[in-house]
Amino acid sequence: MKLVEMTVEDFSKEVDSNSPAPGGGSVSALASNIGVSLARMMANLSFGKKKYESLDESIRLEFIDRFNKLGDIRQELILLVDKDTESFEEYMKAIRMPKDTDEEIQVRKTAIKCAQAFSIEVPFKTASVSMEALELLSYITKYGNQNAITDIGVGTLLIYSGIEGAILNVKVNLLGLDDEEMINNYTIKCNDLINRASDIKDEIIGNIHSKLEPIKA
C-alpha cells in the first residue's frame, strides 16, 4: 500500500516504528502538501464572497492562476511522499547487493552511486517544489478571505518546515558522496533555497501577526 493511501493514524504508526522509512523526507513532503492544502482552503473560502468578487478582474485572475498552480504543486508533493521512501529503499537494495566477485563489486558500486543520486534528487525536488508554493502565498494571503488568515499562516509554516526538512535530507545524503562538484552545487542551491524561504516565511508570518494584534486603547 502506498503511504498516501494510508489513514492518518496508520501513517503516523508507520513513522512511529523501528523502520527508518518513511522518515523525515516523506514527512517533509507531506508537511508541504498539507501546507499547500491550507493555502488553497483560504482561496476556496474566498470564491463567491462579496469582498472577493468586488476585486478588480486582473487581481481575481491572478488569484485564480496562483490557486491553480498550488493545486498542481499539491499533486506533485503527494507523489514525493512515496518517492522519498522509495529512494531510501533503492539505496538499501543496492547496499545489500552481492560483492563476492569483481563484477558483482562493480555492479554494486554503480547501483549505490545511482541510488545515492536518487536519494538526493528526491528531497531536493521536494524543497524546490515547496519553494514554488511558498512564493505564491503572499498574494493569496493579501486578497484571500481574512477569516482564514491563521489557516494560511499554519500552511506557510508547514511549507517552510517541508523545505527545511527536505534540505536537511539532501545534506545528510550528500555526506555519502565523493563527487566534490556535485556536493558544492547542491550545497549552494540548498543554502540559497533556505535563505529565500526564510525571508518569505518571515514576511508572511510577520504580516499575519500584525493583523492579530489587539487594538490598544
N, C-alpha and C positions, 0 to 999 in steps of 0.2 A: 504494500500500500504506500502511495506517495505521502510525504509528510503533510502536504497541503490538503489531503483528503481526510486527515485525522480530525477528531474533535479537539477542541481546545484542551480539554483535560488529558486526552491521550498524548497529544503533542508535548504537553508540559511534563507528563510522566516519562516520555521518551528522552527528553532533555535531562530530567532528574534520574539518571541511571548511571551505571558504570561503563556505558559505551561512550567513546569520545566523539561520536557523531550521532545525531545532529548536535552541533555545538555553536560557538559564537558566530560563525559565518552565516549559518542558516537563520539563526535568531536575528542577526543584523538585517538580513533581507526581509524577514517578517516584520521587524520593527518599522522599517521604512515603508513597507506595504501598508501597514495599519495607519501609519502617519499620513500617507497619501490618501487613504480612505477617509480620514478625519477632515482633511482639507477639502475633499470632494463633498463631504457631508455639508460643510459650510456653504458650498456653492449650491448644492441641491436644495438647501433651505432658503436660498436667495431667489431662485427662479419663481416667477409668478407673484412675488411680493411687490407691493406698490412702490417702495423705495428703489428696488432694483429696476423695475420696469420704467421708472422715471429717469433713469440714467441715459446719457447720450448713447445713441446707437453704436458709435465707434467703441465706447467703453464696454458695452454689452457684448459686442462681437469679440473683442479681445478677451473678455472674461470667459466666454464660451470656448474660445480657442485654447485657453490655458486649462480649462476644465477637461476638455477632450484629451489634451496632451497628458494630463495627470492620469486619465483613465488608461492610456496606453502604457504609461510607466508602471502603474499598479499591476497590470497583467505581466509585465516583464519581471517585476520583483517577485511575483508569485512563483514563476519558473525558477528564479535564482535560489529560492528557499531549498528546493530539492537538488538543484545543480551543485550547490556548495557541498552538500553531504556526499553527492556522487563523486565530486572531485577528490574528497578525502578517501573514499572507498577505492578509487582508482589508484591512488598513491599507495595505499596499504596492499592492494593486489600486486602492484609492481614490486614492493619490498619483499613479498613472500615468494616471488618467482625463484625457481631453482638456480643455483650458481655452482654447479658441480664441474662444468666444463668451460673452456674458454668461450665457446659460442654462447652458452647459457649466460655467462657473466656479461658478455657484450649486449645480448638481447635485454637482460635485466637492467643494465645500465641505461640503455636507450629508453626503456619503458619508464624508469624512475625519472629521467630527465623530462620526458613528455608529461608525466603526471605532476611533477613539480611546477611546470609551466602552467598547467591547467589549474592547479590549486592556487596560483597567484592571479591568473586571469579572471577567475570567477568572482572572488571578493572585490577585485578592482572594478569589475563591471558593476557590482552592487553599489560600490561607493560612487561611481561615475553617474549611474542612472539615478541614484538617490539625490545627487547634487543637482541634476537636471530638474528634479521635482522641487527641491528647495528653492531654486531660482524662480520658480513660478508662483510661489506662495504670497509674496508681498502684495501683489495685485489682488489676489483672492481675498486676502486679509483686509485690504483697504476698501474694496467695493462689495464684499460679501455681507451676509446677514450678521450684524454685530451681536445678536443674541448667541451666536455660536463662536464668539471670539476666543473663548477659552478652549474650545474644541480644536480649532486650528492652531492654537498655542501648543497644546499637547501634541498635535500632529507634527508641528515644527520640531519639537524636542525629540520625538521618536525618529524622525527622518535624520536629524543630526546625529543621534545615537547610532543609527544604522550606518551612517557614513563613517563615523569614527571607529565603530566596531569592525566594519569591513576593512578599513585601513590597518587596524591592528593585526588582522588576519593576513593581509598582504605582507606586512613587515615581518611577521614571525615566519612565514613561509619563504621569504627572501633569505633567511638565515641559512637555509639548506642549499643555496645556490653557490656555484663557483664562477658565475658569469658576472664579472665586476661591472661591465657596461649596463647589463640588464638591471642589476641591483641599483645602480646610480640613477638610471632613468625612472624606475618605479618609485624610488625614494623621493626624488624631486617632484614627481607628479602627485604622490600621496601628500607630501607636505603642502603643496600648493592647494590641493583639494581641501584639506582640513582647515587651512587658514581662511580660504574663501567661505567655506561653510560656516565657520565660527563667526565671521563678520555678519553674514546674512542672518544667522540664528539670533545673534545678539540684538540686531536691529529690530527684527520682528518681535521677539520676546520683550524687548525694552518698550516698544510701542504699545504692546498689549498691557504690560504692567502699568503704563502711564494712564491708560483708559480705565483701569480698575482701581485707581487711587480714589479714596473717598474725598468728596468735596469738603474743603476746610472752610469753616465759617470765618 
